[in-house]
Amino acid sequence: MKNYSLMIIGMALAFFSALEIMAMPGNPIRVFYLDNGLQVIMKEQHEKNLIAVNAYVKGGSRTETPDISGLSHYYEHLIFRGGTDKQAELETRKIFQALGTFFGFTSDDVTDYYIITTKENLDEALWRHADAVMDVKVTQEKVDKERQVVMEEYNMDWDRPDYRVNYLLLETAYKVHPYKITPIGLKDVILNSNLEKFKTFYQERYVPNQIVLACVGDFDTKEMLEKIKMLWGRYPKGKDSFELGLTEPEQTEFREASVQMQAANTYMQWAFHIPEAAHSDIPTLDVLNSILTDGENSRLYQALKVEENLVLSVGSYVDKRKDPGLLILDLQLQPENEAKVAQIIFDELKKIAEAGVTALELESAKKKIENSYYFQHQSFINQAQTLSFYGANSDIVLENYYLDQIILTDNTDLIRASRKYLRPTNCSIATVRPEGSPETAFASIADNLAFPALEAEAQASAPATKKVLANGLTLISKPDFSSNTVAVEVYVKGGLLAEDEKSNGLCNYLSGCLLKGTSNKSATQIAQEIDRLGISLSANSFEDYSSLSLLTVPYNFMPSADLLLEVLTQPSFPEEEISKVKEDILARIKSLPDRSYELTNKEFAKLIFSQSPYRMSVLGEEATVFRLTRADLVAAFWRLNVPSNMTVALVGAFSDEDLQFLENKLASLPQKEKPELKLAKENYRAKSQTKELPLEKTQITFNIGTMGAGIADPDYLPLKLVERVFSRRLFFKYVYEEGIAYRMWTYIRPRLLATPFTFEMGVSPKNYQKGKKGILNEVRQILGSSIPADDFEVAKKNLVTNIYLSQETNSGQAENLAFYEMAGLGYDFPDKIKGRVDFISLEQANQIAKKYLNPNKYTMVIVGKTPKGGD
């Protein structure tokens, strides 16, 4: 292990102490401690006009006794509702729609409140952030309003088998520690906690010495520190610890638990106890986790999916926590395969514990972790959250060691860690099965396994440029050296525009098969090459196009691009592999009722569209996908994947040689005729229509909408501003002011053809009528008077800011360049959007609202049982 030195900065200031650390790529990290105990972590990065500030309030659900279980999460809701001496209730959230982003979450260890903003908005964003977190005024009225919202979130989780299985896993794996209860907490506490309990909790726990504040972005450290001292330094220090002193005993025997509920498949999670986040074994466990499930060449994917096709999905993650956490395996499968899957997993874990892994597996895992680390930290907020995590849950100095520990991991470490942590007696399995499924016990498999015992400087970015090659392909490139990554997006126009009812699902099926074999490589060899390079390579399909996406690091660009181009131009569609892809798609289609919002959206599209290809689902229908053949895939591939139908965007830290390499390869593709696509115009509906699916659900989900405009239509941007106005008003009204919904969305999706102006809501049955009528009345009110001028100005800022935020990563920039060019708006549309939005008048927006919205003529789809006489 290398020796690391820290440079302690002596400062003649009594107000704080500081140290400097060379950790993640970019400029040094500087750590300061204010006299009141606030830890401040700073990292200057001047490549983007963005600043991320992340506040971690220590504790989370981990330090909650049963009588206050869930109050950390409840307070997250109350703080986002807001209301201080300086800011009115909901003012912070509303103002930040113009300033940038104000968001957060609650975990087992922390409650997080972060902002992302620009230099121009920094001062206002900083004081509003500090004031919102530290000075909220909690009243009985606010507590009561938010209670229903929290309960809606609680109920939503209870409907989902993929959430229920995690709840079951935690209460099985943990017997003593508060981690056995999820952050949302206990229902009784949510429903019955009084105002005094809420006030005491806030006064005691929201104190500076319980907070870590991390800042990353375009600021001067000295100036930024002065701002933070002024805003945060005035709060007094509080209690030093809320530790409960509860230690989870060592698990010495195998555990299992199961429940049955309405579900399409079996959802299974495995847990193995692991040490705390600061422990030196964590990097080794990360390597082990990557070997198990990261990519199609991973141990368990090969054993369970490629060789036996026993699972629909398999994944895993290392749940790093302040106290000892878990390594979790997450699977979805058919009930009849449960026992065989369990046996294979235990056998694979035993093989690693006995003999370790191959040199190729080990090196691939290390490379993937290293590259993933760089990919993740493109974003300033991700950097800030990583630094906050180390500051709150581990040790900020350890961030400096992480990648070196990954590189130094060897087979001896993997064998030792496998024997110590992956033994059956340290394992808990939770299973959620479809109703009526036979029960399967795994104890005999675990008990009979003879598991081995443990032995005693940044370059400036440049504008994007576009080049149309001789074969008709459009290539757009944009250097960006703010992160050590290169992104490539290949967009092939098609999707639903290339399908009809008989071929629905074809493009999605085609995308799923692209990485399953080429004329030179098998699916396994492609997966091995992805692992060897440590890259991200994926194929997806959407309403208007299919995409092939690459994220790599600069020194690997040429071999990574070679692989992308081989997949793009030489797919072989082997029968064995494409049949597995079809099975997975069919399973997802069958399980759609498990996901209420997806089902609502699908049925809504079928009802509101009559001519447009958007009436169909990207996934396809069970019958159509079942009939699709290899010949269909081959024909669709050669029809759509022609240069004149492709837009390729390259963004990141690439060299001139890299760009020329990619251009030469793309220019060599043969010129072919551009395919004709279905661009049917949707007719306006002259009357209302409603469809109800009376499924047994805890929540009712519903969509209400009218036909809108396509992204290239002159009406789109004014209509998008109208959408932003309604989104803000309805979200705050029904999630915060009324407190009847956890989800209240308003949107018009950016697509080539017209899409609906949609209101999407999820509520308890008793609040269904209130929600529906409230939305329609809000439309009537706006149409009958005018959009408020203040709301309109916030909508403009919000729309522009969201475009800027979408370009924070190289992948995001590449996606925007390719999409807007393909849509006919030009690759530089994001750069021009502020001028276009500023040009739109309030009068124009009001006219557009009246043109497209009609509260008396709408389409509506409801999933769930409405109360008697409810519709």
Secondary structure by P-SEA (a helix, b strand, c coil): cbbbbbbbbbcccccccccccccccccbbbbbbcccbbbbbbbbbccccbbbbbbbbccccccccccccaaaaaaaaaaaaccccccccaaaaaaaaaaccccccccccbbbbbccccccaaaaaaaaaaaaacbbbbcaaaaaaaaaaaaaaaaaaaacaaaaaaaaaaaaacccccccccccccccccccccaaaaaaaaacccccccbbbbbbccccaaaaaaaaaaacccccccccccccccccccccccccccccccccbbbbbbbbbbccccccaaaaaaaaaaacccccccccccccccccccccccccccccccccccbbbbbcccccaaaaaaaaaaaaaaaaacccccaaaaaaaaaaaaaaaaaaaccaaaaaaaaaaaacccccccccaaaaaaaaccaaaaaaaaaaccccccbbbbbbbccccbbbbaaaaaaaccccccccbbbbbbcbbbbbcccbbbbbbbbbccccbbbbbbbbccccccccccccaaaaaaaaacccccccccaaaaaaaaaaacccccccccccccbbbbbbcccccaaaaaaaaaaaccccccaaaaaaaaaaaaaaaaaccccaaaaaaaaaaaaccccccccccccccaaaaaaccaaaaaaaaaaccccccbbbbbbccccaaaaaaaaaaaaacbbbbbbbbbbbbbbbbcbbbbbbccccccccccccccccccccccaaaaaaaaaaaaaaaaaaacccccccccbbbbbcccccccccbbbbbcccccaaaaaaaaaaaaaaaaaaccccaaaaaaaaaaaaaaaaaaaccaaaaaaaaaaaaaaccccccccaaaaaaaaccaaaaaaaaaaccccccbbbbbccccccccc
